[in-house]
Amino acid sequence: MSTMQDIIRFTLTLLLSLTHLVAATTHTFNWTTGWDYQNVDGVLNRPVITCNGQWPWPDIRVQKGDRIQVYLTNGFNDSDTSLHFHGLFQKGNTKMDGVPMLTQCPVPPGTTYLYNFTVEDQAGSYWYHSHTAGQYEDGFRGLLIIDDGENNKDFPYEYDVDVPLAIGDWHGKTVDVLTKKFMNLFNPTGAEPIPQNLILNNTRNLTWNVQPDTTYLLRIVNTGGFVSQYFWIEDHDMTVVEVDGIYTEQNTTNMLYVTVAQRYSVFVHTKNDTSKNFAIMQKFDETMLDLIPKDLELNATSYMVYNETAPMPGQNIVDSIDDYLDDFYLVPYTKVERFGDPDYTLTLDMKMDNLMDGKNYAFFNDISYTTPKVPTLMSVLSSGNDSVNEAVYGTNTNSFVLEKDQIVDIVMNNYDTGKHPFHLHGHVFQVIVRDRPYDDEKGETVHPFDSSDHPDYPEYPMMRDTLYLNPQSNFVLRFKADNPGVWFFHCHIEWHLIQGLAVVFVEDPLSIQQEQSQHLTENEIDVCSAANILYQGNAAGNTVDVLDLTGQNVQEKNIPNGFTKKGIIAMTFLCLDGVLGLMTLSMYGLMDISNVEEKVIRDLELPPEVILEDVDLESSHETGESNVSQLSSTEH
């Protein structure tokens, strides 16, 4: 009898598997990068990165279990590129994660890289973007929506219409231009370039036409590169039902705080009365800006339109922005209990500081991430049993080896006065602790995590893949190392990643070697060869002795003890004054001018007190008329 039951059970399982295979669809895309001009915010026509000559990049909608194939061809003349699908676990396929010099070689001009993977066991709101040199801030980005079953029929709640909504920030200059000014001796404080505007679905002053008495599933994705945003809709509540691909118990609020890379899916139920239209509001978190230009519009207004003949609303001003939803208290829909005590605890002390070249860098435990000479995954594949030794991956990559199924705690202490959104590839984490902000302007100091003095841990912690760390504060994240691969953990402010604010988890390296799906294909090897990048060896490219790191890439040297940031700034501007002074004296020396000393002092206009002032990075700012666009939706 038991044998017959086993046969029936096996047959049913096989039929279900075959049904799934038949239902699954392969979505194939052929994309070529390029450049064109676009007036994104209605202010300035500037270069943007195009897809097959078009901008914006297409949004993708697939179904859980479908396969995605993207043939990405680099159509640039002199820049590498890459493609990362943000939030996807890429189980058994870490080489599809799209991080150059970590999971793949950069894709050089004229070559094609195949991203080929199945979307397994994930549904919700995601996005994709280049993971190369801030390219997504130049427009290389799009949304990825994964339906939970056909027409999203397995979504846990009922709704009527599905509306994707990408919020972001936009600069007036391209990232390569801004980076040269940002990572510069003359920006020793590390002041980030300030966006020109906030945008909504790649435009400003967007119009969203709605129907009365309708429940909309609004998928809010922050695809920006720097600032967090407050988001609200005048006189409408939002009920959170998903964050970062994790369904949640319903939680209603009237305002969200959304950092770059975070996703919120919310229900918005429209009114019966159609006589009035309402403002959709975005607001800069201006505390993240070192300088607020006089012409910067901190609030951006779009329109929720019930009646096209009624007046459009002005901006909606609220009494306070302090009552936004605290995502720490969200509970997963499936009520996943807190994982057990950690097997491995990694404490990361985060700070920003200068190195010997005068530039401002970002550090974990005094190490600023520096790319290896061989992509880390390829070091795993070519180092045999030594792959469990962290030394293989270099001393300047912040690489940590995790064992199979370990429970891991990331304890982070923020020694910086800014807020930082951190993203973990290949996983979602449980948020065990997030302490409040500590304000240096009020005399408050850094508060590292104290394991003997903390709030009670939640029974069902909120789970997501991107979380903000408060100024001078701390958090504790917990996850299970159940996805063998090489995974980045980094600040998703793109400027801070450029500064080196990242660590690497090498998860169960021996299992990576044993899985055929993790091994390199001919296409991936060809891309490495075209990029002139080694695909075997340790971080230094050594294939003979993988523990010999001679010749590895390392960060700039530390500044000698005794130098302070103000000292560096003073030295910088004294040197600048000296050069300008010599130029001015030389110019006047060739001219027969009376009172030359007074003219030199007046023309330099550099009083001594200026030398000791902190200097902020200037950013160009222009204002003007804005674009108007329509918001599209999907009936459910």
Buried (B, 14 or more C-beta within 10 A) or exposed (E): EEEEEEEEEEEEEEEEEEEEEEEBEEBEBEBBBBBEEBBBBBBBEBBBBBBBEEBBBEBBBBBBBBBBEBBBBBBBEEBBBBBBBBBBBBBBBBBBBBBBBBBBBBBBBEBBBEBBBBBBEBBBBBBBBBBBBBBBBBBBBBBBBBBBEEEBEEBEBEBBBBBBBBBBBBBBBBBEBBBEBBBBBBBBBBBBBBBBBBBBBBBBBBBBBBEEEBBBBBBBBBBBBBBBBBBBBBEBBBBBBBBBBBBBBBBEBBBBBBBBBBBBBBBBBBBEEBEBBBBBBBBBBEEBBBEEBEEBBEBBBBBBBBEEEEEBBEEBEBEEEEEBBEBBEBBBBEEBEEBEEBBBBBBBBBBBBBBEEBBBBBBBEEBBBBBBBBBBBBBBBBBEEBBBBBBBBBBBBBBBBBBEEBBBBBBBBBBBBBBBBBBBBBBBBBBBBBBEBBBEEEEBEBBBBEEEEEEEEBEBBBBBBBBBBBBBBBBBBBBBBBBBBBBBBBBBBBBBBBBBBBBBBBBBBBBBBEBEEBEBEEBBBBBBBBBEBBBBBBBBBBEEEBEEBEEBBBBBEEBEEEEEBBBBBBBBBEEBBEEBBEEBEEEBEEEEEEEBEEBBEEEEEBEEEEBEEEBBBEBBBEBEEBBBBEBEBBEB
